[in-house]
Amino acid sequence: MEVTKPAESASPVTIVRREFYAMKAIEFKPEPEAVDLGKPANCYVVSQAGTYMFPAELVDGTAIKGSFDTVDWTWRTTGVELSDIAYVDGYIRFTVKKFVKGNASISAYDAQQHLMLHNWHIWLTDAPQEMGTVAGASSPVFLDRNIGAVATDPNDPNSYGLLYQWGRKDPYRNMAAGSINERPEINPAWKTVTGNTVYWNDWNIQNAWSSWEKRNNYPLCFMYSRTYYDGRDYNWVKYETAPTHYLWFTPKTNFDPCPAGYRIPTQQEFDVDYTLDDDGNIGFTVVADRQFNPLPAQGYLKFDGTPRFIGQEVTLWTCQPYATGAGQLGAYNFDYYIGEPSSLTNTDLVNRSFAMPVRCVKIK
């Protein structure tokens, strides 16, 4: 019989029955075994080089809406590289060939409609440790660093972590040039960021009400409105219905930015005793040989994205919403101004369009 060679040659080859023919060995490279990062989340911690996978699902295990045909990295900090990113059997796979502390993101795209359907934060740091606040199994247990931080020394700006507008799962960076608080050391996690030129969704500040669609498709856009709307001021999403109050809440929601097994703390979980160390950094009182480490004073972004009180004020979000009878949308946060003990308040009320860091608490 006759067979035709592959495309590189169209000339036929005669194969004689009961004859042996030497054939070139076929090289087979199996995919490396991937480490399963666990239950669905919006943030995954990676602490060493290797190949990893996580479910391409929302936090509650439901499917992502839309038809995504591409997965790729969207942004990464200097030195961080994610390779071999792929969607395989319901999981997102990626490889970290060389471990470098920092942050990055992987996104699912609908390339036909040019839409970013979902974004996952990859947090590359040594494994965060758990720290209790008071003795007893019922006490809250926090992680030892803010989301995105790659250090725990409060005097090191690398401990500042990333910043979030209340109710949004994707981080934002300091960027407002010309502010009196704009200094080179601001939030070094964002100091040098590389964006994927094919799928890049650039950071910007938009003075307009956000729609739910824009919030999902443009996660890197800082959104706010200076305009009062029916008594509702400076929010990033137009007041619609009561569920907008519970984008962050307990139990953990699909918009919670914490790793699996952790969530944003409640107002009550910050209601503990505090003490100041010799350097003026705030820390939780030592009880039963356990201490919540001092907190960095990373400041925050105002409703218009302007950095404020960098190196002077400790701020952390809670998951507790706040709304007045007039409909003004706010949220509770932990707040302390370094050097002024009288300023210590367990929780305060601020605008939801502000951007602040998050310190996750363990789900029990």
PAZA-592344 format. One record per residue (C-alpha): x, y, z; residue number from 0; residue in three letters. Coordinates in pm, 1 decimal, decimal comma. Last residue first. Layout:
! residues N
> X/Y/Z/NUM/ALA .
...
***
This chain:
! residues 364
> -1406,5/3021,7/6211,6/363/LYS .
> -1311,0/3249,3/5923,2/362/ILE .
> -971,1/3406,9/5986,6/361/LYS .
> -941,7/3785,5/5968,2/360/VAL .
> -795,1/3980,1/5677,1/359/CYS .
> -621,5/4318,9/5703,3/358/ARG .
> -744,2/4540,1/5418,5/357/VAL .
> -590,1/4860,4/5287,2/356/PRO .
> -778,8/5181,7/5209,0/355/MET .
> -932,6/5351,5/4905,9/354/ALA .
> -1204,8/5611,3/4968,7/353/PHE .
> -1512,9/5574,1/4745,5/352/SER .
> -1706,5/5425,7/5035,3/351/ARG .
> -1687,4/5748,3/5235,3/350/ASN .
> -1577,9/5728,5/5595,6/349/VAL .
> -1717,9/5641,4/5937,6/348/LEU .
> -1484,0/5554,5/6225,3/347/ASP .
> -1389,9/5245,0/6418,4/346/THR .
> -1182,6/5161,9/6722,5/345/ASN .
> -1088,3/5524,4/6763,2/344/THR .
> -741,8/5643,9/6854,3/343/LEU .
> -710,0/6020,2/6803,2/342/SER .
> -623,9/6084,5/7170,0/341/SER .
> -304,5/5886,2/7120,2/340/PRO .
> -180,5/6148,9/6873,0/339/GLU .
> 161,6/6051,3/6740,6/338/GLY .
> 31,8/5828,0/6462,4/337/ILE .
> -329,9/5902,4/6358,5/336/TYR .
> -548,0/5596,2/6415,5/335/TYR .
> -847,1/5464,6/6219,9/334/ASP .
> -1031,8/5134,9/6187,8/333/PHE .
> -1299,5/5164,6/5920,6/332/ASN .
> -1676,7/5179,4/5904,8/331/TYR .
> -1861,5/5237,5/5578,6/330/ALA .
> -2044,4/5521,2/5404,1/329/GLY .
> -2333,0/5576,6/5167,2/328/LEU .
> -2558,7/5874,5/5226,8/327/GLN .
> -2917,4/5757,9/5187,9/326/GLY .
> -3096,2/6030,6/5380,2/325/ALA .
> -3170,1/5782,9/5657,5/324/GLY .
> -2801,0/5738,3/5691,8/323/THR .
> -2615,9/5445,2/5542,2/322/ALA .
> -2322,4/5254,2/5686,5/321/TYR .
> -2166,0/4933,9/5569,5/320/PRO .
> -1961,4/4703,1/5795,0/319/GLN .
> -1695,0/4496,7/5617,7/318/CYS .
> -1418,2/4676,8/5803,8/317/THR .
> -1149,1/4872,0/5623,8/316/TRP .
> -809,6/4958,0/5769,7/315/LEU .
> -648,9/5297,8/5827,9/314/THR .
> -330,0/5390,8/6011,2/313/VAL .
> -230,7/5755,5/5963,1/312/GLU .
> 104,4/5930,7/5944,6/311/GLN .
> 331,8/5756,5/5695,3/310/GLY .
> 112,0/5864,7/5405,1/309/ILE .
> -141,8/6113,0/5541,9/308/PHE .
> -352,8/6146,3/5223,2/307/ARG .
> -318,0/6024,6/4865,3/306/PRO .
> -566,1/6187,6/4621,0/305/THR .
> -791,6/5935,5/4444,0/304/GLY .
> -1099,9/6159,2/4427,1/303/ASP .
> -1275,4/6003,3/4729,0/302/PHE .
> -951,8/6029,7/4925,0/301/LYS .
> -678,7/5769,1/4901,6/300/LEU .
> -539,2/5626,6/5225,3/299/TYR .
> -264,0/5649,1/5484,2/298/GLY .
> 7,7/5384,2/5501,0/297/GLN .
> 65,0/5405,7/5872,6/296/ALA .
> 190,2/5051,5/5923,3/295/PRO .
> 27,5/4844,9/6200,6/294/LEU .
> 221,9/4696,3/6490,0/293/PRO .
> 193,8/4316,6/6522,3/292/ASN .
> -114,3/4158,3/6676,9/291/PHE .
> 28,3/4002,5/6987,7/290/GLN .
> 14,5/3661,4/7147,0/289/ARG .
> 196,9/3563,5/7464,4/288/ASP .
> -128,3/3508,5/7655,1/287/ALA .
> -233,8/3869,0/7592,5/286/VAL .
> -12,3/4135,8/7439,4/285/VAL .
> -218,8/4447,7/7368,6/284/THR .
> -272,0/4516,1/6999,0/283/PHE .
> -30,3/4738,2/6815,9/282/GLY .
> 0,2/5102,0/6713,9/281/ILE .
> 331,1/5240,0/6606,4/280/ASN .
> 471,6/5523,4/6819,3/279/GLY .
> 823,2/5385,3/6807,7/278/ASP .
> 819,1/5273,4/7170,9/277/ASP .
> 508,7/5059,2/7119,2/276/ASP .
> 153,9/5185,7/7159,1/275/LEU .
> -124,9/4981,3/7316,7/274/THR .
> -464,2/4862,7/7207,7/273/TYR .
> -758,4/4679,0/7362,6/272/ASP .
> -1013,5/4519,2/7128,6/271/VAL .
> -1310,0/4635,7/6919,2/270/ASP .
> -1155,0/4561,2/6580,5/269/PHE .
> -1360,2/4242,8/6558,6/268/GLU .
> -1674,8/4444,7/6638,0/267/GLN .
> -1649,9/4646,2/6314,8/266/GLN .
> -1637,6/4325,0/6115,6/265/THR .
> -1319,8/4192,8/5962,1/264/PRO .
> -1272,1/4130,8/5585,9/263/ILE .
> -1253,6/3759,4/5513,2/262/ARG .
> -1024,3/3458,8/5549,4/261/TYR .
> -1038,7/3087,0/5466,0/260/GLY .
> -975,1/3149,5/5096,1/259/ALA .
> -762,7/3460,1/5038,9/258/PRO .
> -915,6/3805,9/5106,3/257/CYS .
> -1058,3/4040,4/4839,9/256/PRO .
> -1428,8/3989,9/4933,4/255/ASP .
> -1646,2/4064,9/4630,1/254/PHE .
> -1809,9/3721,1/4604,2/253/ASN .
> -1918,5/3757,3/4967,8/252/THR .
> -1788,9/3615,1/5296,5/251/LYS .
> -2055,0/3552,7/5556,3/250/PRO .
> -2028,8/3826,9/5667,0/249/THR .
> -2017,8/4149,0/5470,6/248/PHE .
> -1859,4/4319,0/5174,2/247/TRP .
> -2087,8/4389,0/4878,7/246/LEU .
> -2353,7/4420,3/5147,3/245/TYR .
> -2474,6/4779,0/5113,6/244/HIS .
> -2521,7/4734,3/4739,3/243/THR .
> -2779,9/4469,6/4831,6/242/PRO .
> -3011,4/4752,5/4953,3/241/ALA .
> -3088,5/4876,5/4603,8/240/THR .
> -2955,2/5132,6/4360,0/239/GLU .
> -2718,4/5394,2/4494,2/238/TYR .
> -2483,5/5471,6/4209,0/237/LYS .
> -2143,7/5312,1/4253,7/236/VAL .
> -1823,6/5493,4/4346,9/235/TRP .
> -1976,2/5700,8/4627,4/234/ASN .
> -1910,8/6067,3/4687,3/233/TYR .
> -2248,2/6170,4/4823,5/232/ASP .
> -2600,8/6036,8/4841,6/231/ARG .
> -2860,2/6303,3/4911,7/230/GLY .
> -3054,1/6242,2/4589,8/229/ASP .
> -2728,3/6228,6/4401,0/228/TYR .
> -2465,6/6462,0/4533,6/227/TYR .
> -2195,2/6510,5/4276,3/226/THR .
> -1829,9/6449,8/4346,6/225/ARG .
> -1868,1/6101,2/4199,7/224/SER .
> -1623,4/5818,0/4233,3/223/TYR .
> -1447,9/5544,6/4041,4/222/MET .
> -1084,7/5430,9/4042,4/221/PHE .
> -1049,3/5213,5/3730,8/220/CYS .
> -851,0/4892,6/3772,6/219/LEU .
> -1156,3/4666,4/3785,9/218/PRO .
> -1284,5/4779,9/3446,7/217/TYR .
> -1508,5/4495,4/3329,7/216/ASN .
> -1664,2/4417,2/3666,4/215/ASN .
> -1714,2/4774,4/3788,8/214/ARG .
> -1813,8/4878,9/3440,2/213/LYS .
> -2093,4/4621,3/3435,3/212/GLU .
> -2220,3/4724,8/3777,5/211/TRP .
> -2244,9/5081,4/3655,5/210/SER .
> -2012,0/5340,7/3798,3/209/SER .
> -2118,5/5695,2/3873,3/208/TRP .
> -1878,1/5943,9/3726,4/207/ALA .
> -1551,9/6115,3/3810,6/206/ASN .
> -1321,0/5853,6/3663,6/205/GLN .
> -966,2/5801,8/3780,4/204/ILE .
> -737,2/5586,9/3569,9/203/ASN .
> -550,8/5261,6/3584,4/202/TRP .
> -508,7/5095,9/3246,8/201/ASP .
> -693,1/4784,6/3131,7/200/ASN .
> -412,6/4601,5/2955,7/199/TRP .
> -515,0/4302,3/2748,2/198/TYR .
> -258,6/4316,3/2469,9/197/VAL .
> -8,5/4551,3/2632,8/196/THR .
> -1,5/4342,7/2951,2/195/ASN .
> 75,5/4601,8/3217,4/194/GLY .
> 402,1/4646,7/3405,1/193/THR .
> 397,4/4812,1/3745,8/192/VAL .
> 678,6/5002,7/3912,2/191/THR .
> 600,8/5178,0/4240,4/190/LYS .
> 273,6/4993,7/4296,3/189/TRP .
> 388,8/4769,8/4584,5/188/ALA .
> 607,1/5067,9/4675,0/187/PRO .
> 301,8/5230,7/4837,7/186/ASN .
> 431,0/5585,5/4864,1/185/ILE .
> 810,0/5593,5/4902,8/184/GLU .
> 861,3/5842,6/4621,3/183/PRO .
> 639,3/6105,1/4788,8/182/ARG .
> 298,0/6248,1/4703,9/181/GLU .
> 160,1/6385,1/5030,3/180/ASN .
> 127,9/6743,7/4909,0/179/ILE .
> -48,4/6597,8/4605,0/178/SER .
> 102,3/6687,3/4268,8/177/GLY .
> 57,6/6348,9/4106,9/176/ALA .
> -245,1/6139,0/4203,9/175/ALA .
> -125,5/5780,5/4153,1/174/MET .
> -166,4/5561,5/4458,0/173/ASN .
> -267,1/5214,1/4343,4/172/ARG .
> -593,3/5020,5/4326,9/171/TYR .
> -685,8/4671,9/4436,6/170/PRO .
> -968,1/4453,1/4300,7/169/ASP .
> -1248,9/4308,6/4516,5/168/LYS .
> -1461,8/4621,4/4544,0/167/ARG .
> -1701,0/4684,6/4835,1/166/GLY .
> -1507,5/4975,6/4985,8/165/TRP .
> -1243,5/5107,8/4746,9/164/GLN .
> -931,5/4899,6/4789,5/163/TYR .
> -563,3/4975,0/4852,7/162/LEU .
> -265,7/4740,2/4837,5/161/LEU .
> -5,7/4662,2/5102,4/160/GLY .
> 166,4/4906,8/5335,0/159/TYR .
> 428,2/4661,3/5463,1/158/SER .
> 664,4/4738,9/5173,4/157/ASN .
> 676,6/5091,1/5319,2/156/PRO .
> 904,9/4952,1/5593,7/155/ASP .
> 854,6/5121,5/5932,4/154/ASN .
> 559,5/4892,0/6007,5/153/PRO .
> 790,4/4587,4/5972,2/152/ASP .
> 564,0/4316,3/5829,5/151/THR .
> 691,8/4287,1/5471,8/150/ALA .
> 552,6/4176,5/5133,2/149/VAL .
> 218,7/4355,8/5166,0/148/ALA .
> -47,2/4279,1/4904,6/147/GLY .
> -327,6/4225,5/5156,1/146/ILE .
> -220,7/4379,0/5486,7/145/ASN .
> 11,7/4180,1/5709,2/144/ARG .
> 14,7/3947,6/6013,1/143/ASP .
> -314,9/3779,5/5927,8/142/LEU .
> -582,6/3823,9/6190,2/141/PHE .
> -734,1/3587,4/6446,3/140/VAL .
> -1049,8/3711,8/6619,8/139/PRO .
> -1107,0/3586,1/6975,5/138/SER .
> -1353,5/3300,3/7028,1/137/SER .
> -1088,1/3038,7/7095,4/136/ALA .
> -960,4/3229,9/7396,2/135/GLY .
> -684,5/3476,5/7471,0/134/ALA .
> -687,7/3813,9/7302,8/133/VAL .
> -565,9/3957,1/6974,7/132/THR .
> -457,9/3653,4/6777,5/131/GLY .
> -195,8/3647,4/6504,0/130/MET .
> -190,8/3422,4/6198,9/129/GLU .
> 115,9/3415,9/5975,7/128/GLN .
> 137,8/3521,7/5611,7/127/PRO .
> 332,8/3277,7/5390,6/126/ALA .
> 628,9/3455,5/5234,5/125/ASP .
> 494,3/3677,8/4960,5/124/THR .
> 357,8/3659,3/4607,9/123/LEU .
> -6,5/3772,0/4608,0/122/TRP .
> -183,0/3666,9/4288,6/121/ILE .
> -501,6/3877,1/4251,8/120/HIS .
> -775,4/3728,6/4033,1/119/TRP .
> -975,3/3928,3/3774,3/118/ASN .
> -1303,8/3843,2/3610,1/117/HIS .
> -1489,6/3916,0/3289,2/116/LEU .
> -1249,5/4156,6/3117,9/115/MET .
> -1430,3/4250,2/2800,1/114/LEU .
> -1297,4/4297,0/2447,3/113/HIS .
> -1622,0/4164,4/2296,0/112/GLN .
> -1452,6/3890,0/2095,2/111/GLN .
> -1168,3/3854,1/2345,1/110/ALA .
> -1401,8/3765,7/2630,5/109/ASP .
> -1135,1/3778,1/2895,0/108/TYR .
> -1044,8/3597,4/3216,5/107/ALA .
> -783,7/3780,1/3418,6/106/SER .
> -466,5/3700,2/3608,7/105/ILE .
> -317,6/3955,5/3845,7/104/SER .
> 20,5/4035,3/3992,7/103/ALA .
> 184,1/4119,6/4323,2/102/ASN .
> 530,1/4123,6/4475,7/101/GLY .
> 798,1/3898,4/4618,6/100/LYS .
> 1005,1/3724,6/4351,5/99/VAL .
> 991,1/3347,9/4300,0/98/PHE .
> 1146,7/3232,0/3974,8/97/LYS .
> 957,2/2999,2/3742,5/96/LYS .
> 613,1/3097,3/3870,5/95/VAL .
> 374,8/2888,4/3662,5/94/THR .
> 5,2/2927,0/3587,9/93/PHE .
> -311,2/2718,1/3570,7/92/ARG .
> -670,7/2842,7/3582,4/91/ILE .
> -908,6/2556,1/3651,2/90/TYR .
> -1233,5/2433,0/3496,3/89/GLY .
> -1072,7/2157,0/3292,5/88/ASP .
> -770,1/2361,8/3185,5/87/VAL .
> -761,9/2740,1/3139,7/86/TYR .
> -404,6/2847,7/3073,1/85/ALA .
> -119,5/3065,3/3197,5/84/ILE .
> 216,7/2912,6/3101,3/83/ASP .
> 402,7/3205,5/3261,6/82/SER .
> 372,4/3445,3/3554,0/81/LEU .
> 658,7/3688,1/3609,3/80/GLU .
> 725,6/3914,7/3906,5/79/VAL .
> 1044,7/4120,8/3888,7/78/GLY .
> 870,2/4457,9/3891,5/77/THR .
> 502,7/4440,5/3979,6/76/THR .
> 255,4/4261,4/3759,1/75/ARG .
> -47,7/4353,3/3550,3/74/TRP .
> -304,7/4174,4/3333,6/73/THR .
> -183,9/3814,5/3318,8/72/TRP .
> -366,9/3592,0/3073,9/71/ASP .
> -683,4/3389,8/3026,6/70/VAL .
> -864,9/3386,1/2694,1/69/THR .
> -1191,5/3245,7/2559,9/68/ASP .
> -1424,4/3378,7/2826,8/67/PHE .
> -1795,4/3334,5/2770,2/66/SER .
> -1990,7/3538,9/3018,4/65/GLY .
> -2088,1/3499,6/3381,5/64/LYS .
> -1831,6/3328,4/3601,7/63/ILE .
> -1970,1/3004,4/3740,7/62/ALA .
> -2077,3/2963,6/4101,1/61/THR .
> -1844,0/2839,0/4374,6/60/GLY .
> -1932,3/3103,0/4634,2/59/ASP .
> -1602,2/3285,8/4576,1/58/VAL .
> -1664,8/3301,6/4201,0/57/LEU .
> -1522,6/3032,6/3980,3/56/GLU .
> -1221,0/2951,4/3765,5/55/ALA .
> -1087,8/2705,8/4022,7/54/PRO .
> -719,3/2747,3/4116,1/53/PHE .
> -397,8/2604,9/3974,1/52/MET .
> -29,0/2628,8/4051,0/51/TYR .
> 308,7/2549,2/3896,7/50/THR .
> 616,9/2622,2/4105,0/49/GLY .
> 834,0/2889,5/4262,1/48/ALA .
> 764,0/2976,4/4623,2/47/GLN .
> 524,5/3164,0/4850,6/46/SER .
> 207,5/3201,3/4641,9/45/VAL .
> -100,4/3348,7/4810,7/44/VAL .
> -426,7/3353,5/4614,0/43/TYR .
> -678,3/3638,1/4601,2/42/CYS .
> -1032,5/3653,2/4460,4/41/ASN .
> -1123,6/3319,1/4615,9/40/ALA .
> -1243,9/2972,1/4514,5/39/PRO .
> -1124,3/2689,0/4740,3/38/LYS .
> -772,5/2555,0/4730,6/37/GLY .
> -444,8/2662,3/4574,6/36/LEU .
> -404,9/2324,8/4399,8/35/ASP .
> -34,9/2272,3/4331,5/34/VAL .
> 16,7/2176,3/3968,8/33/ALA .
> 195,8/1869,2/3842,3/32/GLU .
> 404,0/1964,2/3541,0/31/PRO .
> 240,1/1900,0/3202,5/30/GLU .
> 378,1/1589,0/3037,4/29/PRO .
> 635,3/1637,7/2761,5/28/LYS .
> 617,5/1368,3/2496,0/27/PHE .
> 877,1/1343,0/2220,8/26/GLU .
> 781,1/1110,4/1939,0/25/ILE .
> 1072,2/888,9/1839,2/24/ALA .
> 1157,7/890,7/1471,2/23/LYS .
> 1052,0/577,5/1292,8/22/MET .
> 1262,6/286,2/1171,2/21/ALA .
> 1074,6/52,7/940,8/20/TYR .
> 1021,6/-319,4/974,5/19/PHE .
> 894,0/-528,9/683,1/18/GLU .
> 604,4/-774,7/714,4/17/ARG .
> 402,3/-593,4/444,3/16/ARG .
> 592,0/-349,9/226,4/15/VAL .
> 528,4/20,7/270,2/14/ILE .
> 565,9/233,7/-40,9/13/THR .
> 614,5/603,8/23,9/12/VAL .
> 436,6/876,2/-174,2/11/PRO .
> 592,7/1217,4/-251,3/10/SER .
> 401,9/1511,9/-98,6/9/ALA .
> 679,8/1618,3/133,7/8/SER .
> 671,2/1881,3/411,7/7/GLU .
> 299,2/1816,5/449,9/6/ALA .
> 339,6/1476,8/611,3/5/PRO .
> 423,2/1172,8/398,0/4/LYS .
> 155,0/1007,2/191,4/3/THR .
> 83,0/638,4/224,8/2/VAL .
> 100,6/362,0/-34,7/1/GLU .
> 0,0/0,0/0,0/0/MET .
***
